[in-house]
Amino acid sequence: MVPYRTLHRFATERCGYRAKATTVRVADGEPGAELQIDFGHMGYLLDPVDGRRRKVHALIFTAAYSRHMFIWLTYSQTLVAVIAGCEAAWVFFGGVFKVLIPDNLKPVVTDADAVNPRLSQGWLDYAQHAGFVTDPARVRSPKDKPRVERAVQYVRGNFWAGEDFTDLADAQARAQVWCAQRAGMRTHGTTQRRPVEAFAQFEAHRLLPVPDPYDQPVFTTVKVHRDYHVEVAKALYSVPEQYLGRGLDTRADSELVKLYWRGQLVKTHPRQPPGGRSTDRADLPEHKAGYALRDLAKLIAVCAGHGHNIGIYAERVLDDPLPWTRMRSVYRLLGLIRRYGPDPVEAACERSLDLDVVSVSKIAAMLDRACESGKPVLPAAGSPTGRFARDPGEFAMAGGATQLTLIHGGTATLETETTA
């Protein structure tokens, strides 16, 4: 009977069990250049909002040269949480590090690769805003960021263990004080310096300036529907006709919504609240733009283009507290122009204006009666205007006899009547 540790040591030394390869110490690099970040599970905290015990994660930032650190506590490991932690870290450090070395976090790295990792679109946008470069660690390679890996256990055991926090805000406030006064003022075992003093002496003046507050955008891919609009965050935005049916990439912040096709910007709209709409007239077909946008001035101008009195009549029709409810009557007036021509409609509108009668139905009745009063002209036999038209004289019988076909009880009889 021997302790397990003795057995483990024997298997390692004599049997080659999990033999450890040699390693080398990597230099710390230039001051103010590298910042290593990683998530660590701290424990559970009662959320006073919904009364549930929720898992708390710590996003730990460790400066590679001075070992000065910052902690950002969060309930989730989303891109919003990572960016919020970075924003707080820049304020705490007083600047931005040139290179960030994260783990393969899903919000940051969408496709892990040792040489060419693919970063998420939201993270690339934020990195461009802040001005740093991202160099992710390799998969299952904690030695690529050893400074922050060792700090996870230190934060869990020295800051979180045994403490009683009111809520997440209280824990975050105390974490910031702990980073500056406790962790920052200890003598580090490797550097044999206090991290706060080493950071102030060698790194603080080398950092990039703190950027403006980042307006967190929403990145989505949307389809252009046949009504020339896309839906972004429950609001509608118009798109030119050539992109109908295609999928566009969108970037929506609090001010603007930008639409991209294969990396090229195709449209920009001001951000609308949920249920809102932003439509550019140039994106719609010309013959549908006035109807879609309820453009009364455009509708009156179209009518006036067919005749002066027609334009005045359309303006009189739309003279209403709710003019868009009368647009259908004006469209019917345009239909009468297509049916009868502009001149008859112009004359009918002029007469109706003289009588102060504003009714498109009256205009239609006047035009119908005008057509009925005229003699119908029958086409001649063989005329191309009527395929089966015949001259009435072809049906006259010699001698003035007229044949009548009578039907009695389902039996047809042919009778001839001779007239003088």
Summary of the structure (lengths in Angstrom):
residues: 420
radius of gyration: 41.6
end to end distance: 144.8
largest distance: 144.8
contacts: 1141
relative contact order: 0.07
helix: 40%
strand: 23%
